[in-house]
């Protein structure tokens, strides 16, 4: 039987400052399920960030944001390092093609 996550249970475990992996184990759910619950409910997790296994990616990472934008990685890094833009500004400029 799959356990249902509730806000009360998640916030109670979050107070201990554990990683998301350990918190998921304590709650009896998988790490991705707890991660989605945290994102969906806009919970500011005070513990450690999740550990991603081989071939899993952090959707909030810089590389994943660049891939999602569809702009060449070198172009984004050029805009950040030479033009002094933030990642968000470099992506917002869009492709020059």
DSSP file (Angstrom, degrees, kcal/mol; ACC not computed):
  #  RESIDUE AA STRUCTURE BP1 BP2  ACC     N-H-->O    O-->H-N    N-H-->O    O-->H-N    TCO  KAPPA ALPHA  PHI   PSI    X-CA   Y-CA   Z-CA
    1    1 A X              0   0    0      0, 0.0     2,-0.3     0, 0.0     0, 0.0   0.000 360.0 360.0 360.0 127.1    0.0    0.0    0.0
    2    2 A X        -     0   0    0      1,-0.1     2,-0.3    27,-0.0    27,-0.1  -0.558 360.0-125.6 -76.6 134.7    1.4    3.4   -1.0
    3    3 A X        -     0   0    0     25,-0.4     2,-0.5    -2,-0.3    -1,-0.1  -0.583  18.2-129.5 -81.1 142.2    1.6    5.9    1.7
    4    4 A X        -     0   0    0     -2,-0.3     2,-0.3    25,-0.0    -1,-0.0  -0.798  18.6-132.9 -93.8 128.1    0.0    9.3    1.1
    5    5 A X        -     0   0    0     -2,-0.5     2,-0.3     4,-0.1     3,-0.0  -0.601  23.6-169.8 -78.1 137.0    2.2   12.3    1.8
    6    6 A X     >  -     0   0    0     -2,-0.3     4,-2.3     1,-0.1     5,-0.2  -0.904  33.2-119.0-122.5 156.7    0.6   15.1    3.9
    7    7 A X  H  > S+     0   0    0     -2,-0.3     4,-2.6     1,-0.2     5,-0.2   0.887 113.8  54.1 -59.8 -40.5    1.9   18.6    4.5
    8    8 A X  H  > S+     0   0    0      2,-0.2     4,-1.9     1,-0.2    -1,-0.2   0.921 109.8  45.9 -61.9 -45.5    2.0   17.9    8.3
    9    9 A X  H  > S+     0   0    0      2,-0.2     4,-1.9     1,-0.2    -1,-0.2   0.928 114.8  47.1 -63.8 -45.3    4.2   14.8    7.9
   10   10 A X  H  X S+     0   0    0     -4,-2.3     4,-2.3     1,-0.2    -2,-0.2   0.917 113.0  47.7 -65.7 -43.8    6.6   16.4    5.4
   11   11 A X  H  X S+     0   0    0     -4,-2.6     4,-1.3    -5,-0.2    -1,-0.2   0.845 108.8  55.5 -67.0 -32.9    7.0   19.6    7.5
   12   12 A X  H  < S+     0   0    0     -4,-1.9     4,-0.3    -5,-0.2    -1,-0.2   0.920 112.9  41.0 -64.4 -43.4    7.6   17.5   10.7
   13   13 A X  H ><>S+     0   0    0     -4,-1.9     3,-1.4     1,-0.2     5,-0.6   0.858 109.0  60.7 -71.7 -35.4   10.4   15.6    9.0
   14   14 A X  H ><5S+     0   0    0     -4,-2.3     3,-1.8     1,-0.3    -1,-0.2   0.814  91.5  68.3 -62.5 -31.3   11.8   18.8    7.3
   15   15 A X  T 3<5S+     0   0    0     -4,-1.3    -1,-0.3     1,-0.3    -2,-0.2   0.753  89.9  64.0 -60.0 -25.2   12.3   20.4   10.8
   16   16 A X  T < 5S-     0   0    0     -3,-1.4    -1,-0.3    -4,-0.3    -2,-0.2   0.576 104.8-127.2 -80.0  -8.9   15.1   17.9   11.4
   17   17 A X  T < 5 +     0   0    0     -3,-1.8    31,-0.4    -4,-0.2    -3,-0.1   0.750  53.6 153.5  72.4  24.5   17.3   19.2    8.6
   18   18 A X      < -     0   0    0     -5,-0.6    -1,-0.2    29,-0.2    29,-0.2  -0.335  50.2 -93.8 -80.1 165.5   17.8   15.8    6.9
   19   19 A X     >  -     0   0    0     28,-0.2     4,-2.3     1,-0.1     5,-0.2  -0.311  35.5-111.4 -69.9 163.6   18.5   15.3    3.3
   20   20 A X  H  > S+     0   0    0     28,-0.8     4,-2.5     2,-0.2     5,-0.2   0.866 117.7  56.0 -66.0 -35.3   15.5   14.6    1.0
   21   21 A X  H  > S+     0   0    0      2,-0.2     4,-1.9    28,-0.2    -1,-0.2   0.945 111.2  41.8 -61.6 -48.6   16.7   11.0    0.5
   22   22 A X  H  > S+     0   0    0      1,-0.2     4,-2.2     2,-0.2    -2,-0.2   0.880 114.2  52.5 -67.8 -37.1   16.8   10.3    4.2
   23   23 A X  H  X S+     0   0    0     -4,-2.3     4,-2.4     2,-0.2    -1,-0.2   0.900 107.9  51.4 -65.0 -40.0   13.5   12.1    4.7
   24   24 A X  H  X>S+     0   0    0     -4,-2.5     5,-2.4     2,-0.2     4,-1.1   0.902 109.1  51.3 -62.7 -40.4   11.9   10.0    2.0
   25   25 A X  H  <5S+     0   0    0     -4,-1.9     3,-0.4     2,-0.2    -2,-0.2   0.923 110.7  47.9 -61.7 -44.7   13.1    6.8    3.7
   26   26 A X  H  <5S+     0   0    0     -4,-2.2    -2,-0.2     1,-0.2    -1,-0.2   0.888 113.5  47.6 -63.7 -39.4   11.6    7.9    7.0
   27   27 A X  H  <5S-     0   0    0     -4,-2.4    -1,-0.2    -5,-0.2    -2,-0.2   0.632 112.2-121.8 -77.7 -13.3    8.3    8.8    5.3
   28   28 A X  T  <5S+     0   0    0     -4,-1.1   -25,-0.4    -3,-0.4     2,-0.3   0.797  74.0 108.6  78.6  29.1    8.3    5.5    3.5
   29   29 A X  S   <S-     0   0    0     -5,-2.4    -1,-0.3    -6,-0.1    -2,-0.1  -0.818  74.2 -89.9-128.4 170.0    8.1    7.0    0.0
   30   30 A X     >  -     0   0    0     -2,-0.3     4,-2.0     1,-0.1     5,-0.2  -0.442  34.3-117.3 -78.3 156.4   10.6    7.3   -2.9
   31   31 A X  H  > S+     0   0    0      1,-0.2     4,-2.8     2,-0.2     5,-0.2   0.916 113.8  52.4 -61.4 -45.3   12.9   10.3   -3.2
   32   32 A X  H  > S+     0   0    0      1,-0.2     4,-2.5     2,-0.2    -1,-0.2   0.885 108.4  51.8 -60.4 -35.6   11.4   11.5   -6.5
   33   33 A X  H  > S+     0   0    0      2,-0.2     4,-2.0     1,-0.2    -1,-0.2   0.927 112.7  44.3 -65.1 -44.0    7.9   11.3   -5.0
   34   34 A X  H  X S+     0   0    0     -4,-2.0     4,-2.4     2,-0.2    -2,-0.2   0.903 112.4  53.1 -66.6 -39.8    8.9   13.5   -2.1
   35   35 A X  H  X S+     0   0    0     -4,-2.8     4,-2.4     1,-0.2    -2,-0.2   0.913 110.0  47.5 -60.7 -44.5   10.9   15.9   -4.4
   36   36 A X  H  X S+     0   0    0     -4,-2.5     4,-2.9     2,-0.2    -1,-0.2   0.894 110.9  51.8 -64.2 -39.7    7.8   16.4   -6.6
   37   37 A X  H  X S+     0   0    0     -4,-2.0     4,-2.0     2,-0.2    -2,-0.2   0.914 110.5  48.5 -62.7 -42.7    5.6   17.0   -3.4
   38   38 A X  H  <>S+     0   0    0     -4,-2.4     5,-2.3     2,-0.2     4,-0.3   0.927 115.2  44.1 -63.3 -45.8    8.1   19.6   -2.2
   39   39 A X  H ><5S+     0   0    0     -4,-2.4     3,-1.1     1,-0.2    -2,-0.2   0.918 112.9  51.4 -64.9 -44.4    8.2   21.4   -5.6
   40   40 A X  H 3<5S+     0   0    0     -4,-2.9    -1,-0.2     1,-0.3    -2,-0.2   0.859 116.4  40.1 -62.4 -37.0    4.4   21.2   -6.0
   41   41 A X  T 3<5S-     0   0    0     -4,-2.0    -1,-0.3    -5,-0.2    -2,-0.2   0.291 107.6-123.2 -98.1   9.3    3.7   22.7   -2.6
   42   42 A X  T < 5 +     0   0    0     -3,-1.1     2,-0.4    -4,-0.3    -3,-0.2   0.895  45.6 173.8  50.9  48.3    6.5   25.3   -2.8
   43   43 A X      < -     0   0    0     -5,-2.3     2,-1.0    -6,-0.1    -1,-0.2  -0.742  31.9-135.7 -87.0 130.4    8.2   24.0    0.4
   44   44 A X        -     0   0    0     -2,-0.4     2,-0.4     2,-0.0    -5,-0.0  -0.768  23.7-145.8 -86.3 102.4   11.5   25.7    1.2
   45   45 A X        -     0   0    0     -2,-1.0   -25,-0.1     1,-0.2   -30,-0.0  -0.568  16.4-170.8 -77.5 120.7   13.6   22.6    2.2
   46   46 A X        +     0   0    0     -2,-0.4    -1,-0.2   -32,-0.2     3,-0.1   0.612  63.8  74.4 -87.5 -12.5   16.1   23.5    4.9
   47   47 A X  S    S-     0   0    0      1,-0.2   -28,-0.2   -29,-0.2   -29,-0.2   0.041  99.8 -56.4 -83.1-162.4   17.9   20.2    4.7
   48   48 A X        -     0   0    0    -31,-0.4   -28,-0.8     1,-0.1    -1,-0.2  -0.360  58.2-104.6 -75.4 157.0   20.3   19.0    2.1
   49   49 A X        -     0   0    0    -30,-0.2   -28,-0.2     1,-0.1    -1,-0.1  -0.374  48.6 -84.6 -75.9 162.0   19.4   18.7   -1.6
   50   50 A X        -     0   0    0    -31,-0.1     2,-0.6   -30,-0.1    -1,-0.1  -0.262  35.2-122.7 -69.1 155.5   18.6   15.3   -3.1
   51   51 A X        -     0   0    0     -3,-0.1     2,-0.4     0, 0.0    -1,-0.1  -0.881  24.9-148.4 -97.5 121.5   21.3   13.1   -4.4
   52   52 A X        -     0   0    0     -2,-0.6     3,-0.1     4,-0.1     6,-0.1  -0.773  10.8-138.2 -95.2 134.4   20.8   12.2   -8.1
   53   53 A X    >   -     0   0    0     -2,-0.4     3,-2.3     1,-0.2    -1,-0.1  -0.209  44.6 -59.0 -80.9 174.9   21.9    8.8   -9.3
   54   54 A X  T 3  S+     0   0    0      1,-0.3    -1,-0.2    -2,-0.0     3,-0.1  -0.297 126.9  13.7 -56.6 136.3   23.6    8.1  -12.6
   55   55 A X  T 3  S+     0   0    0      1,-0.3     2,-0.3    -3,-0.1    -1,-0.3   0.441 103.4 110.4  71.6   3.5   21.5    9.1  -15.6
   56   56 A X    <   -     0   0    0     -3,-2.3     2,-0.3     2,-0.0    -1,-0.3  -0.824  53.9-156.7-100.0 149.0   19.2   11.2  -13.3
   57   57 A X        -     0   0    0     -2,-0.3     2,-0.7    -3,-0.1    -4,-0.1  -0.912  21.0-121.4-127.7 153.2   19.4   15.0  -13.6
   58   58 A X    >   -     0   0    0     -2,-0.3     3,-2.0     1,-0.1     6,-0.3  -0.837  20.6-153.1 -88.5 113.5   18.5   17.9  -11.5
   59   59 A X  T 3  S+     0   0    0     -2,-0.7    -1,-0.1     1,-0.3     0, 0.0   0.689  93.1  56.3 -64.1 -16.0   15.9   19.9  -13.4
   60   60 A X  T 3  S+     0   0    0      4,-0.1    -1,-0.3     5,-0.0    -2,-0.0   0.424  82.9 115.1 -93.1   0.9   17.0   23.1  -11.7
   61   61 A X  S <> S-     0   0    0     -3,-2.0     4,-1.9     1,-0.1     5,-0.2  -0.285  76.8-117.6 -71.5 158.3   20.7   22.8  -12.7
   62   62 A X  H  > S+     0   0    0      1,-0.2     4,-2.3     2,-0.2     5,-0.2   0.914 113.8  52.9 -59.4 -45.4   22.3   25.3  -15.0
   63   63 A X  H  > S+     0   0    0      1,-0.2     4,-2.5     2,-0.2    -1,-0.2   0.902 108.8  48.6 -60.8 -42.5   23.0   22.7  -17.7
   64   64 A X  H  > S+     0   0    0     -6,-0.3     4,-2.2     1,-0.2    -1,-0.2   0.865 110.1  51.7 -68.1 -35.0   19.4   21.5  -17.8
   65   65 A X  H  X S+     0   0    0     -4,-1.9     4,-1.4     2,-0.2    -1,-0.2   0.895 111.0  48.5 -66.1 -39.1   18.1   25.1  -18.0
   66   66 A X  H  X>S+     0   0    0     -4,-2.3     4,-1.1     2,-0.2     5,-0.8   0.928 111.9  48.6 -65.8 -44.9   20.5   25.7  -21.0
   67   67 A X  H ><5S+     0   0    0     -4,-2.5     3,-0.5     1,-0.2    -2,-0.2   0.898 110.1  52.2 -61.1 -40.2   19.4   22.5  -22.7
   68   68 A X  H 3<5S+     0   0    0     -4,-2.2    -1,-0.2     1,-0.2    -2,-0.2   0.822 104.3  57.2 -66.0 -30.9   15.7   23.5  -22.2
   69   69 A X  H 3<5S-     0   0    0     -4,-1.4    -1,-0.2    -3,-0.2    -2,-0.2   0.776 100.2-136.3 -72.0 -25.4   16.3   26.9  -23.8
   70   70 A X  T <<5 +     0   0    0     -4,-1.1     2,-0.3    -3,-0.5    -3,-0.1   0.560  60.6 128.3  81.6   7.3   17.6   25.3  -27.0
   71   71 A X  S   <S-     0   0    0     -5,-0.8    -1,-0.3     1,-0.1    -2,-0.1  -0.742  71.4 -91.4 -98.2 146.4   20.5   27.8  -27.2
   72   72 A X     >  -     0   0    0     -2,-0.3     4,-1.8     1,-0.1     3,-0.2  -0.263  29.3-132.2 -56.0 135.9   24.1   26.6  -27.7
   73   73 A X  H  > S+     0   0    0      1,-0.2     4,-2.5     2,-0.2     5,-0.2   0.880 106.5  54.5 -59.7 -40.3   25.9   26.1  -24.3
   74   74 A X  H  > S+     0   0    0      1,-0.2     4,-2.2     2,-0.2    -1,-0.2   0.865 105.7  53.4 -63.5 -35.7   28.9   28.1  -25.5
   75   75 A X  H  > S+     0   0    0     -3,-0.2     4,-2.3     2,-0.2    -1,-0.2   0.921 109.9  47.2 -64.7 -43.8   26.7   31.0  -26.4
   76   76 A X  H  X S+     0   0    0     -4,-1.8     4,-2.1     1,-0.2    -2,-0.2   0.935 113.0  48.0 -63.4 -46.7   25.2   31.1  -23.0
   77   77 A X  H  X S+     0   0    0     -4,-2.5     4,-2.9     1,-0.2     5,-0.3   0.865 110.2  53.2 -64.6 -35.4   28.6   30.8  -21.3
   78   78 A X  H  X>S+     0   0    0     -4,-2.2     4,-2.7     1,-0.2     5,-1.2   0.938 109.4  48.3 -61.5 -47.1   29.9   33.6  -23.5
   79   79 A X  H  <5S+     0   0    0     -4,-2.3     6,-2.0     3,-0.2     5,-0.2   0.869 115.8  44.6 -62.8 -36.6   27.1   35.9  -22.5
   80   80 A X  H  <5S+     0   0    0     -4,-2.1     4,-0.5     4,-0.2    -2,-0.2   0.951 123.0  32.9 -72.0 -50.0   27.6   35.1  -18.9
   81   81 A X  H  <5S+     0   0    0     -4,-2.9    -2,-0.2    -5,-0.2    -3,-0.2   0.886 131.4  26.8 -79.6 -40.6   31.4   35.5  -18.8
   82   82 A X  T  <5S+     0   0    0     -4,-2.7    -3,-0.2    -5,-0.3    -2,-0.1   0.883 128.8  37.3 -92.4 -43.3   32.1   38.2  -21.4
   83   83 A X  S   <S-     0   0    0     -5,-1.2    -3,-0.2    -4,-0.1    -4,-0.1   0.635 100.6-127.9 -86.8 -13.4   28.9   40.2  -21.4
   84   84 A X        +     0   0    0     -4,-0.5    -4,-0.2    -6,-0.3     2,-0.2   0.768  54.6 148.8  76.0  26.0   28.4   39.9  -17.7
   85   85 A X        -     0   0    0     -6,-2.0    -1,-0.2     1,-0.1     2,-0.1  -0.513  47.5-115.7 -88.7 159.3   24.8   38.7  -17.9
   86   86 A X     >  -     0   0    0     -2,-0.2     4,-2.7     1,-0.1     5,-0.2  -0.427  35.3-102.5 -81.2 168.5   23.1   36.4  -15.4
   87   87 A X  H  > S+     0   0    0      1,-0.2     4,-2.2     2,-0.2     5,-0.2   0.922 123.6  50.0 -58.7 -44.5   21.9   33.0  -16.6
   88   88 A X  H  > S+     0   0    0      1,-0.2     4,-2.2     2,-0.2    -1,-0.2   0.896 112.3  46.7 -63.0 -41.2   18.3   34.2  -16.8
   89   89 A X  H  > S+     0   0    0      2,-0.2     4,-1.5     1,-0.2    -1,-0.2   0.897 110.7  52.4 -67.8 -39.9   19.3   37.2  -18.8
   90   90 A X  H  < S+     0   0    0     -4,-2.7     4,-0.4     1,-0.2    -2,-0.2   0.890 113.7  43.3 -63.8 -39.7   21.5   35.2  -21.2
   91   91 A X  H >< S+     0   0    0     -4,-2.2     3,-1.3    -5,-0.2    -1,-0.2   0.884 109.1  58.1 -71.6 -38.7   18.7   32.8  -21.9
   92   92 A X  H 3< S+     0   0    0     -4,-2.2    -2,-0.2     1,-0.3    -1,-0.2   0.789  93.0  67.5 -64.4 -28.3   16.1   35.6  -22.2
   93   93 A X  T 3< S-     0   0    0     -4,-1.5    -1,-0.3     1,-0.1    -2,-0.2   0.775  95.5-159.5 -62.9 -24.5   18.1   37.2  -25.0
   94   94 A X    <   -     0   0    0     -3,-1.3     2,-0.3    -4,-0.4    -1,-0.1  -0.085  30.8 -34.9  75.8-176.4   17.2   34.2  -27.1
   95   95 A X        -     0   0    0      1,-0.1   -24,-0.0    -3,-0.1    -4,-0.0  -0.586  43.1-147.4 -82.3 142.8   18.9   32.8  -30.2
   96   96 A X              0   0    0     -2,-0.3    -1,-0.1     1,-0.2    -2,-0.0   0.417 360.0 360.0 -89.9   1.4   20.4   35.3  -32.6
   97   97 A X              0   0    0      0, 0.0    -1,-0.2     0, 0.0    -3,-0.0   0.483 360.0 360.0 -75.7 360.0   19.7   33.1  -35.6
